[in-house]
């Protein structure tokens, strides 16, 4: 799936429904989490491997990707993840901002 298509799909999904949104995460935060998860999976990197490369606890990545916790990536995480996944931090952001409800 192309990055542009994925970005549009996620953007459309979040504009249509908030039911799957992580509790405590804004739309942009959830978008980043989902984009990183997809890129990680596309590269064949497990949560455990990413945690090791990012130098965080193994549980941290699972907590960020879980809908049940409030853990989120910060800008330093996003920058480091982009280096690990060999892409730009911009690849994890939508092309346009979200409209507030």
Helices and strands as residue ranges (DSSP letters): H 3-16, H 27-42, H 47-54, H 58-65, H 75-84, G 89-92
